[in-house]
Amino acid sequence: MNRGHVVDAVANGPTPNYAVEADAVAAGTVTDSGVEAGTVANDAAEHQAVVESPGDAAHQFAFSAALRAFEDYLALERNRSVHTIRAYLKDARLFLSHAQQAGVTSLGQLELRHFRSWLGVLDDTGLARSTLARRAASVRTLMDWAVREELVPANPALRLRAPKRSSALPAVLSHSQAQSLFEGPVSDAGTDAGLLQRRAILEVLYATGVRVGELVGIDIDDVDTGRRTLVVTGKGDKQRTVPYGEPAGNAIEAWLRHGRPQWISPASGPALFLGRRGGRIDQRSVRSQVKEALDALDDTAARGPHALRHTAATHLLDGGADLRAVQELLGHSSLATTQLYTHVSVDRLRRSYEQAHPRA
């Protein structure tokens, strides 16, 4: 379909009739890399549900055409990840459903009040402020695209104010808790492929601070065992080289030598880490393994792979690492994001000071 057909379909046709209940809105789970990954079949089914809708043919055509054009923009021009694209499309579908129920029949009829009332409905469902902020950003992006494509004269969502994100500091492990993470069963894995890989995963996450999506994408050729570095592909397909230490190096070597050969299959390809059936490991499996390891520790609110990313950054700054170096290691595009960890470090320093100094 050419651009003219998209313009005609969106400008002249009504949006489709979506029946979206509040509990369905609240059900989506979103992670630092977008929407939590599932099986290929489930992803395909969900994607189809996002861009298609029940209703008559005219309704379905108009909205699916707009979403598919928006999807192409996100993928080809903005270079967003698959998970981020799915999240944006889901948010756009939910908003347009709300607007359609309010009597809107074209994008050109949208006003600021429609966006505000949508956020109000979402807020009433108890969604976290971070989720509300992300959904507001999604519809702003949708309308920016609509302006760019001359589907609407101006973006009515520009003045939309979402709730501020929580300023709560991320939970991190103490140095002793981090040490305990590598004790127990994973410290004496022997030739158990599952334990060998779990230790390697934990060591790499803590040593490098990589995101879980970056971890599962690492190939064997991305590992330089001599220089002890990894090449990881981050957001926007940007690659960076990150160093790791001797413990992580030993864990990777043990996994490659004794563990990976037990699980390798034709589906393995170049993947560094594998699932038990031999294919590339997925994010869900990594999250499950890390959660189990962190749950075994006492007295910590740290949960999931991102907690190890927070911990790695905080411990680096505790040890005197330069903020710019930590920014490069983590792959942050903005130094302001990295500066969050300076607050964590200062907070920990203040607690230690108050506990130890006689005149605190």
C-alpha positions as CSV (number, residue, x, y, z in Angstrom):
1,M,0.0,0.0,0.0
2,N,1.4,3.4,-0.9
3,R,1.5,6.4,1.3
4,G,-1.5,8.0,-0.4
5,H,-3.7,5.0,0.4
6,V,-2.6,5.2,4.1
7,V,-3.4,8.9,4.2
8,D,-6.8,8.4,2.7
9,A,-7.6,5.4,4.9
10,V,-6.6,7.1,8.1
11,A,-8.0,10.6,7.4
12,N,-11.4,9.5,6.1
13,G,-12.1,6.2,7.9
14,P,-13.1,5.8,11.5
15,T,-10.9,4.0,14.0
16,P,-11.8,0.3,14.7
17,N,-14.0,-0.8,17.5
18,Y,-11.8,-2.2,20.2
19,A,-13.3,-3.5,23.4
20,V,-10.5,-3.0,25.9
21,E,-11.2,-3.7,29.6
22,A,-9.3,-2.0,32.4
23,D,-7.9,-5.2,33.7
24,A,-6.6,-6.1,30.2
25,V,-4.8,-2.7,30.1
26,A,-3.1,-3.5,33.4
27,A,-2.1,-7.0,32.4
28,G,0.8,-6.1,30.1
29,T,4.3,-6.6,31.6
30,V,7.0,-4.3,30.5
31,T,10.8,-4.6,31.2
32,D,13.9,-2.4,30.6
33,S,14.0,-3.7,27.1
34,G,10.3,-3.4,26.2
35,V,7.7,-6.1,26.5
36,E,8.7,-9.3,28.1
37,A,9.7,-11.9,25.5
38,G,7.6,-15.0,25.0
39,T,7.6,-17.8,22.4
40,V,7.8,-17.0,18.7
41,A,4.2,-18.2,18.2
42,N,2.9,-16.0,21.1
43,D,4.8,-13.0,19.8
44,A,3.3,-13.4,16.3
45,A,-0.2,-13.9,17.7
46,E,0.1,-10.8,19.9
47,H,1.5,-8.7,17.1
48,Q,-1.4,-9.7,14.8
49,A,-3.8,-8.8,17.6
50,V,-2.3,-5.4,17.9
51,V,-2.6,-4.4,14.3
52,E,-5.9,-6.1,13.5
53,S,-9.2,-5.6,15.2
54,P,-12.8,-6.9,15.2
55,G,-15.4,-4.9,13.4
56,D,-16.4,-4.2,9.9
57,A,-13.9,-4.2,7.0
58,A,-13.7,-0.4,6.8
59,H,-12.9,0.0,10.4
60,Q,-10.3,-2.8,10.4
61,F,-8.6,-1.5,7.2
62,A,-8.3,2.1,8.4
63,F,-6.7,1.3,11.7
64,S,-4.5,-1.6,10.6
65,A,-3.1,0.5,7.8
66,A,-2.1,3.3,10.2
67,L,-0.5,1.0,12.7
68,R,1.4,-0.9,10.0
69,A,2.7,2.5,8.7
70,F,3.6,3.5,12.2
71,E,5.4,0.2,12.8
72,D,7.4,0.7,9.6
73,Y,8.4,4.2,10.8
74,L,9.6,2.8,14.2
75,A,11.5,-0.1,12.7
76,L,13.0,1.5,9.6
77,E,13.5,5.1,10.5
78,R,13.8,5.0,14.3
79,N,15.5,1.6,14.4
80,R,13.6,0.5,17.5
81,S,13.9,-3.0,18.9
82,V,11.1,-5.6,18.3
83,H,10.0,-5.4,21.9
84,T,9.9,-1.6,21.9
85,I,7.9,-1.6,18.7
86,R,5.4,-4.0,20.2
87,A,5.0,-1.9,23.3
88,Y,4.4,1.3,21.2
89,L,1.8,-0.5,19.0
90,K,0.0,-1.8,22.0
91,D,-0.2,1.6,23.6
92,A,-1.4,3.2,20.4
93,R,-4.1,0.5,20.0
94,L,-5.3,1.1,23.6
95,F,-5.4,4.8,23.2
96,L,-7.3,4.7,19.9
97,S,-9.8,2.4,21.4
98,H,-10.5,4.8,24.2
99,A,-10.8,7.7,21.7
100,Q,-13.1,5.8,19.5
101,Q,-15.4,5.0,22.5
102,A,-15.5,8.8,23.1
103,G,-16.8,9.4,19.5
104,V,-13.6,10.1,17.7
105,T,-13.7,8.8,14.1
106,S,-10.4,10.1,12.7
107,L,-7.0,11.2,13.9
108,G,-7.7,14.8,13.0
109,Q,-10.5,14.9,15.6
110,L,-8.2,14.1,18.5
111,E,-7.8,16.8,21.2
112,L,-5.7,17.1,24.3
113,R,-8.7,16.1,26.4
114,H,-8.8,12.7,24.8
115,F,-5.3,12.0,25.9
116,R,-5.8,13.3,29.4
117,S,-9.0,11.2,29.9
118,W,-7.1,8.1,28.7
119,L,-4.3,8.6,31.2
120,G,-7.0,9.2,33.9
121,V,-8.6,5.9,33.1
122,L,-5.2,4.1,33.2
123,D,-4.3,5.8,36.5
124,D,-7.5,4.5,38.1
125,T,-6.4,0.9,37.3
126,G,-3.4,1.3,39.6
127,L,-0.7,1.3,36.9
128,A,2.8,2.3,38.1
129,R,3.8,5.9,37.3
130,S,6.6,4.6,35.1
131,T,4.1,2.7,33.0
132,L,1.9,5.7,32.6
133,A,4.9,7.8,31.6
134,R,5.9,5.3,29.0
135,R,2.4,5.1,27.5
136,A,2.2,8.9,27.4
137,A,5.5,8.9,25.5
138,S,4.1,6.2,23.1
139,V,1.1,8.3,22.0
140,R,3.2,11.4,21.7
141,T,5.4,9.5,19.3
142,L,2.4,8.2,17.4
143,M,1.1,11.8,17.0
144,D,4.5,13.1,16.0
145,W,4.5,10.5,13.3
146,A,1.0,11.5,12.2
147,V,2.1,15.2,11.9
148,R,5.1,14.1,9.9
149,E,2.9,12.2,7.5
150,E,0.5,15.2,7.3
151,L,-2.4,13.1,8.8
152,V,-3.0,15.8,11.4
153,P,-2.0,19.5,11.4
154,A,-0.5,19.6,14.9
155,N,0.3,17.2,17.7
156,P,-2.4,17.7,20.4
157,A,-0.4,15.4,22.8
158,L,2.6,17.8,23.1
159,R,1.0,19.4,26.2
160,L,0.2,16.1,27.8
161,R,1.8,15.8,31.2
162,A,2.3,12.3,32.5
163,P,2.9,11.5,36.2
164,K,6.6,11.9,37.1
165,R,8.5,8.7,37.3
166,S,9.3,7.5,40.8
167,S,12.6,8.8,42.2
168,A,13.1,5.6,44.2
169,L,16.7,4.4,44.0
170,P,17.3,1.0,42.5
171,A,17.9,-1.9,44.9
172,V,21.4,-3.2,44.7
173,L,23.4,-5.9,46.4
174,S,26.0,-5.2,49.1
175,H,29.6,-6.3,48.4
176,S,29.1,-9.3,50.8
177,Q,25.8,-10.2,49.1
178,A,27.5,-10.1,45.7
179,Q,30.2,-12.4,47.0
180,S,27.5,-14.8,48.4
181,L,25.8,-14.9,45.0
182,F,28.8,-16.9,43.7
183,E,28.9,-19.4,46.6
184,G,26.8,-22.4,47.1
185,P,25.9,-24.8,44.2
186,V,27.3,-22.6,41.4
187,S,30.7,-22.5,43.1
188,D,31.1,-26.3,42.7
189,A,29.3,-26.9,39.5
190,G,31.6,-29.7,38.4
191,T,30.4,-30.8,34.9
192,D,26.7,-29.9,35.5
193,A,25.9,-27.9,32.4
194,G,23.0,-26.1,34.0
195,L,25.1,-24.9,37.0
196,L,28.1,-24.1,34.8
197,Q,26.0,-21.8,32.6
198,R,24.2,-20.2,35.5
199,R,27.5,-19.3,37.1
200,A,28.7,-17.9,33.8
201,I,25.5,-15.8,33.4
202,L,25.7,-14.4,36.9
203,E,29.4,-13.6,36.5
204,V,28.9,-11.9,33.2
205,L,25.9,-9.8,34.3
206,Y,27.7,-8.6,37.5
207,A,31.1,-8.1,35.8
208,T,29.8,-6.2,32.8
209,G,26.5,-4.7,33.7
210,V,25.0,-5.7,30.4
211,R,21.2,-5.8,29.9
212,V,19.5,-9.2,29.7
213,G,18.6,-8.6,26.1
214,E,22.2,-7.9,25.3
215,L,23.3,-11.0,27.2
216,V,21.1,-13.4,25.3
217,G,22.4,-12.0,22.0
218,I,26.1,-12.6,22.7
219,D,27.7,-15.0,20.2
220,I,30.9,-17.1,20.8
221,D,32.8,-14.9,18.4
222,D,31.9,-11.8,20.5
223,V,34.0,-13.2,23.3
224,D,37.7,-12.3,23.3
225,T,39.1,-14.6,26.0
226,G,42.6,-13.3,25.6
227,R,41.7,-9.6,26.2
228,R,38.8,-10.6,28.4
229,T,36.3,-8.4,26.5
230,L,32.8,-8.9,25.1
231,V,31.2,-7.2,22.1
232,V,27.5,-6.6,22.9
233,T,24.7,-5.1,20.8
234,G,22.6,-2.6,22.7
235,K,19.6,-0.4,22.1
236,G,19.4,0.9,18.5
237,D,21.7,-1.9,17.4
238,K,24.7,0.1,18.8
239,Q,27.7,-2.1,19.6
240,R,30.1,-1.6,22.4
241,T,33.1,-3.5,23.8
242,V,32.9,-4.2,27.6
243,P,35.7,-5.8,29.7
244,Y,35.3,-8.5,32.3
245,G,37.5,-9.9,35.0
246,E,39.2,-13.1,35.8
247,P,36.3,-14.8,37.7
248,A,33.9,-14.2,34.8
249,G,36.6,-15.3,32.4
250,N,37.0,-18.6,34.3
251,A,33.3,-19.1,34.4
252,I,32.9,-18.5,30.6
253,E,35.8,-20.9,29.9
254,A,34.3,-23.6,32.1
255,W,30.9,-23.3,30.4
256,L,32.5,-23.4,26.9
257,R,34.7,-26.3,27.7
258,H,32.5,-28.5,29.8
259,G,28.9,-27.3,29.7
260,R,28.0,-26.0,26.3
261,P,29.1,-29.2,24.5
262,Q,26.5,-31.1,26.5
263,W,23.6,-29.0,25.2
264,I,24.8,-28.1,21.7
265,S,22.4,-28.9,18.8
266,P,21.8,-27.9,15.2
267,A,19.7,-25.0,16.6
268,S,22.6,-23.6,18.7
269,G,24.3,-21.6,15.9
270,P,26.9,-19.2,17.3
271,A,25.0,-18.5,20.5
272,L,27.1,-18.3,23.7
273,F,24.4,-19.3,26.1
274,L,21.9,-22.0,25.3
275,G,18.5,-23.3,26.5
276,R,18.3,-27.0,27.5
277,R,17.0,-27.9,24.0
278,G,20.1,-26.4,22.4
279,G,18.7,-23.2,21.0
280,R,19.8,-19.7,22.0
281,I,18.7,-19.0,25.6
282,D,15.8,-16.5,26.0
283,Q,15.3,-13.6,28.3
284,R,12.6,-15.4,30.4
285,S,15.0,-18.3,31.2
286,V,17.7,-15.8,32.3
287,R,15.3,-13.8,34.4
288,S,14.1,-17.0,36.1
289,Q,17.6,-18.2,36.9
290,V,18.7,-14.8,38.3
291,K,15.6,-14.5,40.4
292,E,16.2,-17.9,41.9
293,A,19.8,-17.0,42.7
294,L,18.8,-13.6,44.3
295,D,15.9,-15.2,46.2
296,A,18.4,-17.4,47.9
297,L,20.2,-14.4,49.4
298,D,19.0,-13.0,52.7
299,D,17.6,-9.5,53.3
300,T,17.8,-7.9,49.8
301,A,15.2,-6.2,47.7
302,A,17.3,-6.7,44.5
303,R,15.4,-8.8,41.9
304,G,16.1,-9.8,38.4
305,P,19.0,-9.3,36.0
306,H,18.7,-5.5,36.1
307,A,19.5,-5.6,39.8
308,L,22.9,-7.0,38.8
309,R,23.3,-4.2,36.3
310,H,22.5,-1.6,39.0
311,T,24.9,-3.4,41.4
312,A,27.8,-3.5,38.9
313,A,27.5,0.3,38.3
314,T,27.2,1.1,42.0
315,H,30.2,-1.1,43.0
316,L,32.3,0.5,40.2
317,L,31.5,4.0,41.5
318,D,32.1,2.8,45.0
319,G,35.5,1.7,43.9
320,G,36.3,5.1,42.4
321,A,35.5,4.5,38.7
322,D,35.0,7.5,36.5
323,L,31.4,8.3,35.7
324,R,32.1,8.6,32.0
325,A,33.7,5.2,32.0
326,V,30.7,3.7,33.7
327,Q,28.4,5.4,31.2
328,E,30.3,3.8,28.3
329,L,30.3,0.4,30.0
330,L,26.6,0.5,30.5
331,G,25.8,1.9,27.0
332,H,23.9,4.9,28.3
333,S,23.3,7.6,25.7
334,S,22.9,10.2,28.4
335,L,25.2,10.8,31.4
336,A,22.1,11.8,33.4
337,T,21.0,8.2,33.4
338,T,24.4,7.1,34.8
339,Q,24.3,9.8,37.4
340,L,21.5,7.9,39.1
341,Y,24.1,5.5,40.4
342,T,26.1,8.3,42.1
343,H,23.0,8.9,44.2
344,V,23.0,5.2,45.1
345,S,26.6,5.3,46.1
346,V,26.2,8.5,48.1
347,D,23.2,7.0,49.9
348,R,25.2,3.9,50.8
349,L,28.2,6.0,51.9
350,R,25.9,8.1,54.1
351,R,24.5,5.0,55.9
352,S,28.0,3.7,56.5
353,Y,29.1,7.0,57.8
354,E,26.1,7.3,60.2
355,Q,26.8,3.8,61.5
356,A,30.5,4.2,61.9
357,H,31.4,7.8,62.7
358,P,31.3,8.7,66.4
359,R,30.1,12.3,65.6
360,A,27.7,11.3,62.8
